[in-house]
């Protein structure tokens, strides 16, 4: 049924008005709902982006904190182990048997390898005899100093390897290496084994402990000398500076050589001719904690133009040795297309 009403000075169907109003309300509600959905979607998208950004940032921060904590924990363990060994030597030199004993496990083993350059003799010493010898010695008559630590450790065990000089009445008496083994007891790190080598005085070079600056200076001098030997064609000295298991990577695809392969190539390819001349433009050196392993990169002026090189050097009782060296020719970016075309022709 349709009822006519007067609205706004015109006759209209009341049902139509109702329907129109409903449609209008629904249209408004729908539009409003859509707007809210779009707004909510945009808001959610924005929130999601923010959440992802925060999570990413939090993850990065967490990972960084984890690495920092892990690195700190490792350094802390290493320092704890080294401190025990350093305190052992301090108490030994001070003949402080009481404090020395606190660093040792009651079952500690003490062994010495005597070496005269030809033969070696292994001996064992009891803890009681070791402590008695310390007490019986003339006060201040001896001094032991450690050099060049190498420390390996896990959560419960550690090994400290180092060289030493032993002085008696202010003169070098003997030298050798010490190997300390420690374990993590409920009361902290304890020494469970000490093995030392003893070389006769004539075999000692009376080396002194080196600081990281002296070690770096010695490595710089070593690398410079290595390049100089090549420049002066001192082949024997040049190859002696490379470790027996060293690797040399040249600029050609097939130049991936062991020490012997590299040496044979030089002798075959160059013969009695001059080797090569490298002039160092720039060099950066980095060390591990024990400062017996170093990696470096350098920029060189060569007959091939500017070259880049990366190397690894290892330090031992015989000095520095080149463990790895890779030489690379540099190509300017603007010449790369021509370079690749030329290279492809020689495949």
Secondary structure by P-SEA (a helix, b strand, c coil): cbbbbbcccccccaaaaaaaaaaaaaaaaaaaaaaaaaaaaaaaaaaaaaaaaaaaaaaaaaaaaaaaaaaaaaaaaaaaaaaaaaaaaaaaaacaaaaaaaacccbbbbbbbbbcccbbbbbbbcaaaaaaaaaacccccbbbbbcbbbbbbccccbbbbbcbbbbccccccbbbbbbbbbbbccccccccbbbbbbbccccccccccccaaaaaaaaaaaaaaaaaaaaacaaaaaaaaccccbbbbcccccccccaaaaaaaaaaaccccccbbbbbcbbbbbbccccccccccccccccccbbbbbbbbbbccccccccbbbbbbbbcccaaaaaaaaaaaac
